[in-house]
Amino acid sequence: MKNESDNFSISRGSHCLLMGLDGVTYQALLGNLSLTGALIKLNDDVPNGLHVGEMCGLMLNDKTKLSSEKFTGRIVELDSGSVGISFNHQEHQHKKHKYSANQN
């Protein structure tokens, strides 16, 4: 049996929203989307409030179900109206510890 969330689909050129750290949302069109990232085209030139390396949110709208998929990513590319977002970010670096059976 298929889960309803498995039916989510989004096509190139679909409307989406980019959310910057400053809380401002920007209207955009989806260029490419994969499991590792997205390329979007802003309706206006890239604003000064967006910077490579900072976290952002991407909201994709599925009009057939009137629901939205939300992703968190890191801006990896900015140029004249295009924004590249990577979903492969790590907020915390985990340290590996060696444990010994003789710890006091």
Secondary structure, DSSP 8 states (H G I E B T S, - for coil): ---GGGG----TT-EEEEE-TTS-EEEEEEEEE-SSEEEEEESSS--TT--TT-EEEEEEEETTTTEEEEEEEEEEEEETTEEEEES---SS--------TT--
